[in-house]
Amino acid sequence: MSAGRDTGEDMAERRRANREASGWVILLQEDPEDHALRSEFDAWLDAKPVHRDAWAETQRISHVVRTMPPAHAHRWRRVKPSILPFLGRNNRRRAAHIFLGAAVACLAITVAPGVLLDLRADAIAGTGEMRSVELADGSKMILAPESAVAFDVSRGGERTVQLLRGRAWFDVAPDPDHPFQVVTDVTTTTVLGTAFEVRKGAGHQVSVAVRNGLVRVACDDQPDQTERLTAGEALDLRCAEQSAFRKDVDPARIAAWTDHQIIVSDRPVREVIDALRPWHSGLILTYGTGLDTRRVTGVYDTRQSREVLQALAQSHGLTVRNVTPWVTVITADQGDD
C-alpha cells in the first residue's frame, strides 16, 4: 500500500467522527448552557485527533450553510430537534443526535458544496424541477432535478458542455465539422449528432445511454481507450478503477425521467428511493440492509414522490417516518423479511 493512502478502517473512523461532530452541533445548540454536556463534548474532542479534524470541518461547513442566500437557507432553519412527536421525552436528545445529526451531515455533504458548485454553473435545475435549454447551435438539453452544467468555450471551435452534477439529456444538432462534447471531471463523451443521456454518479462513476446515433466515451487519463455506443446501448464507467460495464437497454426507457417516470425491473428498493431523491422536497434518510435485498418492478411517477414512498412501504414492509416536514426516515431491516 502506498504511503499516505487511507485504509478502509481509517475512512470508517473519519465518517464516524463526522457523524458524531454533526450530532454535537445539534446538542450544543439545543442546550448551550448545559455545563455537563459541554464537558462531555470537550472530552470527546480531546479523545482523538480525528475528532478535532471532524469538528473543524463541521464548523467550516456550518458557516457556509449559515451564510447561504435565504432562498436556500429558509428550508433548513425550521428543522429543530424538538420536533419529534413520535418519540418519548427521554429519548429526544438521543433522537436529535441520530436523526437531525444525520440531517446536518447530509447538509454538509450536499448543500454547502452545492452552493460553491452553483457559482460555476451556467444552468441549474432545482429540486423537483426539469430545465430545458436550447443551445446556440440548435442542440437541445434537458437538465434533471438537482443537476448543473457549464458551457466551456475554451476548447477551440468545439461545442462543449461540462456536466457539473446530476444528469442531462441531449438532442444534438448534426455538425460534422464541430463535434459536440459532454465532459465531466473524469470523462469526455463526443458525438456528431445523436440523442443520449449522461449521468454523473457517486465516486466519479459516469453513465452514458444512447437512444439513437453514435457516441464515443473515454476517460480523460486514458484517451486512447475509447468506448463506442450505438442506439440501445449504455455504459457505466469508473475511470479510477479502469472498469467499464456495457449493457443493452430499451431505447424507450432511456431518460424516462424526462416524462416524469422511473422505470425499474427487478431492482433493489433502495435504487427507486435514490432515484426519487432529486424530485423530493426534503431529506430522505435510509437505514437497513432490507433496502438492498427487497426488489421491485414497476413504473413510478416522480411527481408523486411521497405517494410512491408510501406505496413501497406497504408493498415491501418498509417503515416510513416523517420526522419533520423536511426529513423522512425509511428503514428496512433484513430481519423484517
Residue pairs with C-beta under 8 A, 6 or more apart in sequence:
1 7
6 14
13 50
14 50
14 53
14 54
17 48
17 50
17 51
17 53
17 54
18 54
18 57
18 58
18 105
18 108
19 101
19 102
19 105
20 44
20 51
20 54
20 101
21 51
21 54
21 55
21 57
21 58
22 58
22 101
22 102
22 104
22 105
22 108
23 96
23 97
23 98
23 101
23 104
24 41
24 44
24 55
24 58
24 101
25 58
25 62
25 101
25 104
26 81
26 96
26 97
26 100
26 101
26 104
27 37
27 41
27 93
27 96
27 97
28 37
28 38
28 41
29 81
30 81
30 82
30 93
30 96
31 37
44 51
45 51
45 52
45 55
57 108
58 104
58 108
61 107
61 108
61 112
62 104
62 108
64 112
64 115
64 116
65 73
65 76
65 107
65 108
65 111
65 112
66 73
68 111
68 112
68 115
72 111
72 115
75 282
75 326
76 107
76 111
76 326
78 324
78 326
79 100
79 103
79 324
79 326
79 327
80 324
81 92
81 93
81 95
81 96
81 100
82 92
83 323
83 324
84 92
84 95
84 96
84 99
84 323
86 321
87 95
99 285
99 323
99 327
99 329
100 323
100 327
102 285
103 283
103 285
103 327
106 283
106 285
114 165
117 148
117 164
117 165
118 124
118 148
120 148
120 150
120 164
121 148
121 149
121 150
121 164
122 149
122 150
122 151
123 131
123 133
123 141
123 143
123 148
123 149
124 131
124 143
124 147
124 148
125 131
125 143
125 144
125 145
125 146
125 147
125 148
125 166
126 145
126 146
127 145
127 146
127 278
127 279
127 280
127 281
128 145
128 278
128 279
128 280
128 281
128 302
128 303
129 145
130 142
130 143
130 144
130 145
130 257
130 258
131 142
131 143
132 140
132 141
132 142
132 143
133 140
133 141
133 142
133 143
133 149
134 140
134 141
135 141
135 151
135 159
135 161
135 173
137 159
137 173
137 175
137 178
137 180
138 173
139 159
139 170
139 171
139 172
139 173
139 180
140 170
140 171
141 149
141 161
141 168
141 169
141 170
141 171
142 168
142 169
142 255
142 258
143 149
143 166
143 167
143 168
144 166
144 167
144 168
144 169
144 257
144 278
145 166
145 278
145 279
146 165
146 166
146 277
146 278
147 163
147 165
147 166
147 167
147 168
147 278
148 163
148 164
148 165
148 166
149 161
149 162
149 163
149 164
149 168
150 161
150 162
150 164
151 160
151 161
151 162
152 160
152 161
152 162
152 183
153 160
155 181
157 177
157 178
158 178
158 179
158 180
158 181
159 175
159 178
159 179
159 180
159 181
160 180
160 181
160 182
160 183
161 168
161 170
161 180
161 181
161 182
161 183
162 182
162 183
162 184
163 182
163 183
163 184
163 198
163 200
164 200
165 200
166 199
166 200
166 278
167 197
167 198
167 199
167 200
167 257
168 182
168 197
168 198
169 195
169 196
169 197
169 255
169 258
170 180
170 182
170 191
170 194
170 195
170 196
170 197
170 198
171 195
172 180
172 191
172 192
172 193
172 194
172 195
172 196
172 213
173 193
174 192
174 193
175 192
175 193
176 192
179 190
179 191
179 192
180 190
180 191
180 192
180 193
181 188
181 189
181 190
181 191
182 188
182 189
182 198
183 189
183 220
184 198
184 200
184 204
184 206
185 204
186 204
186 206
186 219
186 220
186 221
186 239
186 240
187 206
187 217
187 218
187 219
187 220
187 237
187 239
188 217
188 218
188 220
188 223
189 196
189 198
189 208
189 215
189 216
189 217
190 215
190 216
190 217
190 218
191 213
191 214
191 215
191 216
192 213
192 214
193 213
194 210
194 211
194 212
194 213
194 214
194 215
195 210
195 211
195 212
195 213
196 208
196 209
196 210
196 211
196 213
196 215
196 229
196 254
197 207
197 208
197 209
197 211
197 254
197 255
198 206
198 207
198 208
199 206
199 207
199 208
200 206
201 207
203 238
203 240
204 238
204 239
204 240
205 236
205 237
205 238
206 217
206 236
206 237
206 239
207 234
207 235
207 236
207 237
208 215
208 217
208 229
208 234
208 235
208 237
209 229
209 233
209 234
209 235
209 249
209 254
209 255
210 229
210 230
210 231
210 232
210 233
210 234
210 251
210 254
211 231
211 232
211 251
211 254
211 255
212 231
212 251
213 230
213 231
214 228
214 229
214 230
215 228
215 229
216 226
216 227
216 228
216 229
217 226
217 227
217 228
217 229
217 235
217 237
218 224
218 225
218 226
218 227
219 225
219 237
219 239
219 242
220 239
221 239
222 239
222 242
227 235
227 237
227 244
227 246
229 235
229 246
231 251
232 248
232 249
232 250
232 251
233 246
233 247
233 248
233 249
234 246
234 247
234 248
234 249
234 254
235 244
235 245
235 246
235 247
236 244
236 245
236 247
237 243
237 244
237 245
238 244
253 263
256 262
256 263
257 275
257 302
260 301
260 302
260 303
261 299
261 300
261 301
261 302
262 272
262 275
262 276
262 299
262 300
262 302
263 298
263 299
263 300
264 271
264 272
264 275
264 296
264 297
264 298
264 300
265 297
266 295
266 296
266 297
267 295
267 296
267 297
268 291
268 292
268 293
268 294
268 295
268 296
269 290
269 291
269 292
269 294
269 295
269 296
269 312
269 316
269 318
269 332
270 286
270 291
270 292
272 296
272 300
272 308
272 312
273 284
273 286
273 291
273 309
273 312
273 330
275 300
275 302
276 284
276 300
276 302
276 305
276 308
276 309
277 284
279 302
279 303
279 305
280 305
280 306
280 328
281 326
282 325
282 326
282 327
282 328
283 326
283 327
283 328
284 309
284 328
284 330
285 327
285 328
285 329
285 330
286 329
286 330
286 331
287 329
287 330
287 331
287 332
288 331
288 332
288 333
288 334
288 336
289 332
289 333
289 334
290 317
290 318
290 332
290 333
290 334
290 336
290 337
291 318
291 330
291 332
293 334
293 337
294 316
294 317
294 332
294 337
296 312
296 315
296 316
300 308
301 307
301 308
309 320
309 328
309 330
310 320
312 318
313 319
313 320
313 330
316 332
317 332
317 336
317 337
318 330
318 331
318 332
319 330
319 331
319 332
320 328
320 329
320 330
321 328
321 329
321 330
321 331
322 328
323 329
